[in-house]
């Protein structure tokens, strides 16, 4: 029977067709007044009370859970009584009937509610008393159907024993139910879209925070503060350290509660053997999702009466505990607590899961970095110890070697001076060669020690006038005037003492190979190489085969005979070490018989 046909009988129930349509118009206006369906449904429940019944409530089904989205009672005293009742108390005995109406998408009328009916609904003695206190004589349940599916019900309760839910009244409430279902569907779509956008912004903000620092304890604390109160009234983050839960941070909408949480955590630490909650999530890596926390759940969780009292102070309405997993390993968990029941849906759970994944990656990266830092520090300490031992060894060896070398040189000179005429020319020549070899070995020891020192010497950076430094070295070398030309105005940032060693080695090396040239020339200057300022020392000496250029900078590697061009083979190795300490690089170019050019850059 249609609404129009049913409302014709409205006069017999004390209603009029005009009033019905006026009532529908007002209900429609209220349903369209807001996209906050909780507020809208509260208005509809109030409207039903003023027109249809003494008490009205709206049950919604979300994630297979029923919850009361709105209710109203005509009696103010009864409203206060209902406000003090939990969802379980309000819905006890009705849930099976409500679910049946939803599954079948059909209205249900239950008349003359007495002890027999309550017993049939499996309502206990205490709940029966509550029904009587609220004053339930009969009720009508109308499904909220949209797109062929029921998403909840309207429940109209009559308190008068002789009240009748006529066909006209039922049709009227069913029409309101259809309109309410459409409004709820639109509001849910809007809310899901808005929540998705908000969660995306929160996730982006959290990701930026997580990637901002390798101090993950501080970072997680900052993320928690961002999410409170946007996603939870309070959030706790735990990491798993050697099989034990360690709380990293806790954030609460009321800062005073943080200290309280610290005290509770101290008195009742996490028991890793608990069969539910955080301990289970840390053990198994599977989220725990409690959209609606009941008194029974709190009682089951508490370890004693005092603990239960403390838990009740937290105003726990819903809880999500999601694991932090990286590389298939649980490294911690994040707990989200809402003060209001049914605040959390699977949409929030998906967000929390994604956030925990990103937090796990951030924690893992930070830990890896710390491990690397620790290993580098340990390795550095080992190298420092090894360097000190090597330095001590070098000085010890040099001291022990110098003494016999001095003896060899002294003995050779004494023999030549005192017994030269007795050993003949050949004997004197052999002794001179021994003395020269001892001197060369002494020089080699000095160069090795200098090479070792260059790698450890502390650098004092300043602006160095390279042009003036080159001219000073040229005078010290004693080369004839006009051999050395210097580009004016060359200034570089570096260690003055080390740069002097570098340029001295270059210039003395160049002078060694141009001495026998008819018109010796050495030039020092700078030029751009691949966009970088490079300094050079160029000569027109004997040159070298460029395929062996890399060997020039290797200790003891020589491309020319020491008899023809004396030296220890350490000078250019020292140059390379000094340049590398300045963050630069070295290379050489040359041709046999056409001279050579030695380049270096200073990266600092």
Secondary structure, DSSP 8 states (H G I E B T S, - for coil): --HHHHHTTGGGGT--HHHHHHHHHHHHHHHTS-S-HHHHHHHHHHHHHHHT-SEEEEEEEETTEEEEEEEEESSHHHHHHHHTS-HHHHHTTTHHHHHHHHHHT--EEE-S--HHHHHHTT--HHHHHHHHHHT-SEEEEEEEEETTEEEEEEEEEE-STT----HHHHHHHHHHHHHHHHHHHHHHHHHHHHHHHHHHHHHHHHHHHHTS-S-HHHHHHHHHHHHBTTTBSEEEEEEEETTEEEEEEEEESSTHHHHHHHHHHHHS---TT-SSTHHHHHHH---EEESS--HHHHHHH-SSHHHHHHHHTT---EEEEEEEEETTEEEEEEEEEESSTT---HHHHHHHHHHHHHHHHHHHHHHHHHHHHHHHHHHHHHHHHHHHHHHHHHHHHHHHHHHHHHHHHHHHHHHHHHHHHHHHHHHHHHHHHHHHHHHHHHHHHHHHHHHHHHTT----EEEEEHHHHHHHHHHHHT--TTSEEE-TT-EEEEEHHHHHHHHHHHHHHHHHHHTTSTT--EEEEEEEETTEEEEEEEE-SS---GGGGGGGGSTT--SS-TTTS---S-HHHHHHHHHHHTT--EEEEE-TTS-EEEEE----
